Amino acid sequence: MSGWITKLKENIPEKQILTDTADRFSYSFDASFGEYLPEAVVQVKNKEETVHVLKTANQYMVPVTPRGQSTSLSGGPLPVKGGIVLDMSQWPETIDVFADDLIAIVSPSVLTADINKTVEPHGLMYPPDPSSAHVCTIGGNLAENSGGPRGLKYGVTKDYVIGLEVVTPEGEIMKTGGRTIKNVTGFDLTKLIIGSEGTLGVITEATVKLVPKPPAVQTLMAVFDDVELAGEATSKTLTSGILPSKMEFVDQECIKAVENYNPIGLPVEAAAILIIELDGHPEAIQMETEQVQKIMEELEASATQIPETEEEAAKIWQARKLVSPAIATIKPTKVSEDATVPRSKIGPMMGRLQAIKEKYNVDIVVFGHAGDGNLHPDVMCDKRDTEEMERVENAVAEIFEAAIDLGGTLSGEHGIGTMKSAFMEQELGPVGVDMMKRIKAAWDPSNILNPGKIFPEKGQTKLVLRDE
Ligand SMILES: Cc1cc2nc3c(=O)[nH]c(=O)nc-3n(C[C@H](O)[C@H](O)[C@H](O)COP(=O)(O)OP(=O)(O)OC[C@H]3O[C@@H](n4cnc5c(N)ncnc54)[C@H](O)[C@@H]3O)c2cc1C
């Protein structure tokens, strides 16, 4: 047995340290690509155990990869250098609400959707709402700076975190920020940790900001025969003085997939639909709904639908939620991308995606958060077909290029992980990437925490989607 496993057992119950092949195997995947077997899995349940893992790992030079529920779409929790997977999902869930301060203090294993369930009875809301909210952890959300449909009006995870407790890569406990909305004491280390994909620290507690729950919401669905008009309708709404809370785009392939998967009466002949939600005072949203409906009709929406009951609205949003599982039935492999463009460039990005689809003869379906320019062009393929995968790799590289050309970014919410690291310099330039590497080296001198992520490996120039 490795000396470091014996050392781990000194302060962590043996049943929390998994070394059997079968146990380790279930920790070798996430929701993206690749399969990497860790040497051990440690299911930590408190910060003292986390400290012990990191101190031991530094002593024996063993890589440590934090893991929440492993729903990452970019390879973040994959133990690409072996070593230890630090499973945070067995940590006891705690959500302490301080309604007078409009904050909640949460443990890292809390499922994101549970925060809202807990704060709603207080008339409060935690706005970030990734579509995976019922299965992913707040720890994972913080590490990826996750977003969701409500990002349009309310922003993303980083906008709702004011304090963190973190175990550093060398195994020290650190607090950042605090309980106050205003705090400018020193560097903003809270923001540095958020989105660092588990490479700068293990998050063991977070103080999140809450907002009053809007008194009313109204959903509206608009049907388009032309994808670019749907893009224009989005831009026109956003410049009309109205800020919807959600504005989601679903293309024809996705509509058909949802109807095949779980028929709910979506218009399968439509080129695209927009699903919009307005929230606020009931009288205000009634006026805004009429205005948005008018904009949709001016942009030649072939139909608009305003649900009259909560059940009808829930059915429309259920359709949006079903897109991911439904398109997974088109082909066995799904390459989920989240390249994001400025809102005014949604129409041109749609055009570029169509051209890429034709050039490489690949199956691209598009859905996503149109209101904030964060589209999800997903390439449906079969990873066993090497010739097809080569075309897919080239198509995805061109999707990244298109997004950057249009003033956008490689990733709006899924993170870089292993999937997009080869393209970092294209967006940030060599100085930007070098500065990030220097920060990582200062925080984690032995490169213990989640190595092999964000930065390209030596000589890595392209996306690799095949398990090589
Ligand atoms: C169907 C589906 C829909 C999705 N929809 C969205 C969406 O709408 N918006 C969105 O942003 N994402 C979405 N995702 C991606 C994914 O759910 C998010 O990235 C989520 O934040 C990952 O959480 P997790 O608990 O699964 O973390 P994991 O996947 O286990 O880990 C993600 C990253 O966080 C790190 N990490 C985990 N816990 C900690 C911790 N406590 N401290 C430090 N680092 C840690 C890991 O090392 C890894 O780098 C979706 C995924 C799926 C499969």
The ligand as an SDF file (V2000), in Angstrom:
LIG
                    3D

 53 58  0  0  0  0  0  0  0  0999 V2000
  -27.7130   18.2300  -18.3070 C   0  0  0  0  0  0  0  0  0  0  0  0
  -26.7380   19.2810  -17.8510 C   0  0  0  0  0  0  0  0  0  0  0  0
  -27.1350   20.6020  -17.8470 C   0  0  0  0  0  0  0  0  0  0  0  0
  -26.2250   21.5950  -17.4500 C   0  0  0  0  0  0  0  0  0  0  0  0
  -26.6550   22.9030  -17.4400 N   0  0  0  0  0  0  0  0  0  0  0  0
  -25.7960   23.8650  -17.0470 C   0  0  0  0  0  0  0  0  0  0  0  0
  -26.2190   25.2340  -17.0420 C   0  0  0  0  0  0  0  0  0  0  0  0
  -27.3520   25.5810  -17.3590 O   0  0  0  0  0  0  0  0  0  0  0  0
  -25.3260   26.1600  -16.6530 N   0  0  0  0  0  0  0  0  0  0  0  0
  -24.0470   25.8210  -16.2710 C   0  0  0  0  0  0  0  0  0  0  0  0
  -23.2840   26.7250  -15.9200 O   0  0  0  0  0  0  0  0  0  0  0  0
  -23.6340   24.5360  -16.2720 N   0  0  0  0  0  0  0  0  0  0  0  0
  -24.4630   23.5560  -16.6350 C   0  0  0  0  0  0  0  0  0  0  0  0
  -24.0360   22.2510  -16.6320 N   0  0  0  0  0  0  0  0  0  0  0  0
  -22.6480   21.9230  -16.2110 C   0  0  0  0  0  0  0  0  0  0  0  0
  -22.4700   21.5280  -14.7290 C   0  0  0  0  0  0  0  0  0  0  0  0
  -23.6850   21.0830  -14.1670 O   0  0  0  0  0  0  0  0  0  0  0  0
  -21.8990   22.7010  -13.9120 C   0  0  0  0  0  0  0  0  0  0  0  0
  -20.5990   23.0090  -14.3570 O   0  0  0  0  0  0  0  0  0  0  0  0
  -21.8690   22.4470  -12.3960 C   0  0  0  0  0  0  0  0  0  0  0  0
  -21.4520   23.6140  -11.7450 O   0  0  0  0  0  0  0  0  0  0  0  0
  -20.9510   21.3060  -11.9700 C   0  0  0  0  0  0  0  0  0  0  0  0
  -21.2450   20.9800  -10.6090 O   0  0  0  0  0  0  0  0  0  0  0  0
  -20.8200   19.5730  -10.0030 P   0  0  0  0  0  0  0  0  0  0  0  0
  -21.2290   19.5210   -8.5910 O   0  0  0  0  0  0  0  0  0  0  0  0
  -21.3170   18.4710  -10.8550 O   0  0  0  0  0  0  0  0  0  0  0  0
  -19.2370   19.6920  -10.0900 O   0  0  0  0  0  0  0  0  0  0  0  0
  -18.1940   18.7170  -10.7870 P   0  0  0  0  0  0  0  0  0  0  0  0
  -18.5930   18.4710  -12.2000 O   0  0  0  0  0  0  0  0  0  0  0  0
  -17.9520   17.5590   -9.9260 O   0  0  0  0  0  0  0  0  0  0  0  0
  -16.8970   19.6350  -10.7750 O   0  0  0  0  0  0  0  0  0  0  0  0
  -16.8210   20.7960  -11.5580 C   0  0  0  0  0  0  0  0  0  0  0  0
  -15.5200   21.5430  -11.2320 C   0  0  0  0  0  0  0  0  0  0  0  0
  -15.5870   22.0500   -9.9110 O   0  0  0  0  0  0  0  0  0  0  0  0
  -14.4950   21.6010   -9.1240 C   0  0  0  0  0  0  0  0  0  0  0  0
  -15.0560   21.4620   -7.7820 N   0  0  0  0  0  0  0  0  0  0  0  0
  -16.1580   20.7820   -7.3940 C   0  0  0  0  0  0  0  0  0  0  0  0
  -16.4020   20.9850   -6.0930 N   0  0  0  0  0  0  0  0  0  0  0  0
  -15.4190   21.8150   -5.6430 C   0  0  0  0  0  0  0  0  0  0  0  0
  -15.1250   22.4010   -4.3730 C   0  0  0  0  0  0  0  0  0  0  0  0
  -15.9050   22.1940   -3.3010 N   0  0  0  0  0  0  0  0  0  0  0  0
  -14.0400   23.1970   -4.2760 N   0  0  0  0  0  0  0  0  0  0  0  0
  -13.2470   23.4390   -5.3470 C   0  0  0  0  0  0  0  0  0  0  0  0
  -13.4900   22.9180   -6.5590 N   0  0  0  0  0  0  0  0  0  0  0  0
  -14.5640   22.1210   -6.6980 C   0  0  0  0  0  0  0  0  0  0  0  0
  -14.0080   20.3340   -9.8050 C   0  0  0  0  0  0  0  0  0  0  0  0
  -12.6320   20.0970   -9.5940 O   0  0  0  0  0  0  0  0  0  0  0  0
  -14.2790   20.6640  -11.2820 C   0  0  0  0  0  0  0  0  0  0  0  0
  -13.2190   21.4100  -11.8150 O   0  0  0  0  0  0  0  0  0  0  0  0
  -24.9020   21.2350  -17.0430 C   0  0  0  0  0  0  0  0  0  0  0  0
  -24.5240   19.8910  -17.0430 C   0  0  0  0  0  0  0  0  0  0  0  0
  -25.4160   18.9200  -17.4510 C   0  0  0  0  0  0  0  0  0  0  0  0
  -24.9570   17.4870  -17.4370 C   0  0  0  0  0  0  0  0  0  0  0  0
  1  2  1  0
  2  3  1  0
  2 52  2  0
  3  4  2  0
  4  5  1  0
  4 50  1  0
  5  6  2  0
  6  7  1  0
  6 13  1  0
  7  8  2  0
  7  9  1  0
  9 10  1  0
 10 11  2  0
 10 12  1  0
 12 13  2  0
 13 14  1  0
 14 15  1  0
 14 50  1  0
 15 16  1  0
 16 17  1  0
 16 18  1  0
 18 19  1  0
 18 20  1  0
 20 21  1  0
 20 22  1  0
 22 23  1  0
 23 24  1  0
 24 25  2  0
 24 26  1  0
 24 27  1  0
 27 28  1  0
 28 29  2  0
 28 30  1  0
 28 31  1  0
 31 32  1  0
 32 33  1  0
 33 34  1  0
 33 48  1  0
 34 35  1  0
 35 36  1  0
 35 46  1  0
 36 37  1  0
 36 45  1  0
 37 38  2  0
 38 39  1  0
 39 40  1  0
 39 45  2  0
 40 41  1  0
 40 42  2  0
 42 43  1  0
 43 44  2  0
 44 45  1  0
 46 47  1  0
 46 48  1  0
 48 49  1  0
 50 51  2  0
 51 52  1  0
 52 53  1  0
M  END
$$$$
